Amino acid sequence: MVVRRERKEERVRCVGVVIRVCEVVLCLISFSVLAADRTQGWSGDSFDRYKEYRFCLSINVIGFVYAGFQALDQAYHLATGKHLVMHHLRHHFDFVIDQVLAYLLISASSAAATRVVDWELNWGKDAFTEKASASVSMSFLAFIAFAISSLISGYSICNREFA
């Protein structure tokens, strides 16, 4: 029974690392595509002219940095059995930040998606809206990854052993 539990915990930790890496990649793609979203010509549109896109970009940057540190820490923990930063409230911190970032990502993605739809309804599709749509899609996928991380963090709070 103890061996099965240890294997299960190891699988949960491995899945956690994979999900964190997915978060890093999705946030990186989202903010990279959005930051590169500029058009030439008379309109000269850019993501930074719209607060919805700036909100989406900034939350994806924050998510990228946080998920990067978490992926590094979890991979280090898998390799050595130690965390880079150990604190008795670590699991609670992870859970809360995962929840907050998931909420912020869905909020920012929804705001940016609304801007894309408004633009397409008024002026039609163009390269600018296509890139913005791709960025928003990646941001929504990052939200799903953060929601899964939140579930894993909640699981680790409920199943950790107190020494």
C-alpha positions in Angstrom: 0.0 0.0 0.0 2.8 2.4 0.9 4.7 1.6 -2.4 1.5 2.3 -4.4 1.1 5.6 -2.7 4.7 6.6 -3.3 4.3 5.7 -7.0 1.2 7.7 -7.2 2.9 10.7 -5.6 5.8 10.4 -8.0 3.3 10.3 -11.0 1.6 13.4 -9.7 4.9 15.2 -9.3 5.9 14.2 -12.9 2.5 15.4 -14.3 3.0 18.6 -12.3 6.3 19.3 -14.0 4.8 18.6 -17.5 1.9 20.9 -16.8 4.3 23.7 -15.6 6.3 23.3 -18.8 3.1 23.6 -20.8 2.2 26.7 -18.9 5.6 28.2 -19.7 5.4 27.4 -23.4 1.8 28.6 -23.8 2.4 31.8 -22.0 5.5 32.4 -24.0 3.8 31.8 -27.3 0.8 34.0 -26.3 2.8 37.0 -25.2 5.4 36.7 -28.0 2.7 36.6 -30.7 0.8 39.5 -29.2 3.9 41.6 -28.7 4.8 41.0 -32.4 1.3 42.0 -33.5 1.8 45.2 -35.4 0.6 46.3 -38.8 2.2 48.6 -41.3 0.5 51.2 -43.3 -1.8 54.1 -42.5 -3.5 52.5 -39.5 -0.3 51.4 -37.9 -2.1 49.2 -35.4 -0.3 47.7 -32.5 -1.3 45.7 -29.5 -0.2 48.5 -27.1 -2.9 50.8 -28.4 -5.6 48.6 -26.7 -5.8 48.1 -23.0 -7.3 44.6 -23.4 -4.3 43.4 -25.3 -1.9 45.0 -22.8 -3.7 43.3 -20.0 -3.5 39.9 -21.7 0.2 40.4 -22.5 1.1 41.5 -19.0 -0.7 38.5 -17.3 0.9 36.1 -19.7 4.3 37.5 -18.9 3.6 37.1 -15.2 2.3 33.6 -15.8 5.4 32.8 -17.8 7.8 33.9 -15.1 5.9 32.2 -12.3 5.5 28.9 -14.2 9.1 29.0 -15.2 10.2 29.3 -11.6 7.8 26.6 -10.5 8.9 24.2 -13.3 12.5 24.7 -12.3 11.7 24.1 -8.7 9.6 21.0 -9.4 12.2 19.5 -11.7 14.9 20.2 -9.1 12.7 18.5 -6.5 12.3 15.4 -8.8 16.0 15.2 -9.3 17.2 15.9 -5.7 14.2 15.5 -3.4 14.7 19.1 -2.2 12.9 22.3 -3.1 14.9 25.4 -4.0 12.8 27.4 -1.5 11.3 25.5 1.4 8.7 27.0 3.6 5.9 25.5 5.7 3.3 27.5 3.7 4.7 26.6 0.4 1.8 24.3 -0.7 -0.7 27.0 0.3 1.2 29.7 -1.6 1.4 27.5 -4.7 -2.4 26.8 -4.5 -3.3 30.5 -4.1 -1.1 31.8 -6.8 -2.2 29.1 -9.2 -5.8 30.1 -8.5 -5.1 33.8 -8.9 -3.2 33.4 -12.1 -5.9 31.1 -13.6 -8.5 33.7 -12.8 -6.4 36.5 -14.2 -5.7 34.5 -17.4 -9.3 33.8 -18.1 -10.2 37.4 -17.4 -7.5 38.8 -19.6 -8.2 36.3 -22.4 -11.9 37.1 -22.3 -11.2 40.8 -22.5 -8.8 40.4 -25.4 -11.2 38.0 -27.2 -13.9 40.6 -26.9 -11.7 43.2 -28.5 -10.9 40.8 -31.3 -14.6 40.1 -32.0 -15.4 43.8 -31.8 -12.6 44.6 -34.3 -13.7 41.8 -36.7 -17.4 42.9 -36.6 -16.6 46.5 -37.3 -13.7 46.2 -39.8 -13.3 42.6 -40.8 -10.5 40.1 -40.4 -6.9 41.0 -41.2 -3.4 39.9 -40.2 -3.6 42.0 -37.0 -6.8 40.2 -35.7 -5.5 36.8 -36.8 -2.4 37.2 -34.6 -4.5 38.5 -31.8 -6.8 35.5 -32.1 -3.9 33.1 -32.0 -2.5 34.8 -28.9 -5.8 34.7 -27.2 -6.2 31.1 -28.0 -2.8 30.3 -26.4 -3.8 32.3 -23.4 -7.0 30.3 -23.0 -5.0 27.1 -23.2 -2.6 28.5 -20.6 -5.6 29.1 -18.4 -6.5 25.4 -18.7 -3.0 24.5 -17.7 -3.1 26.8 -14.7 -6.4 25.3 -13.7 -4.9 21.8 -13.8 -2.0 23.1 -11.7 -4.4 24.5 -9.3 -6.0 21.1 -8.9 -2.6 19.5 -8.4 -1.7 22.1 -5.8 -4.9 21.4 -4.0 -4.2 17.7 -4.1 -0.7 18.3 -2.6 -2.2 20.4 0.2 -4.6 17.6 1.1 -2.1 14.8 0.8 1.1 16.1 2.2 2.6 14.6 5.3 3.4 16.7 8.3 6.7 15.8 9.9 
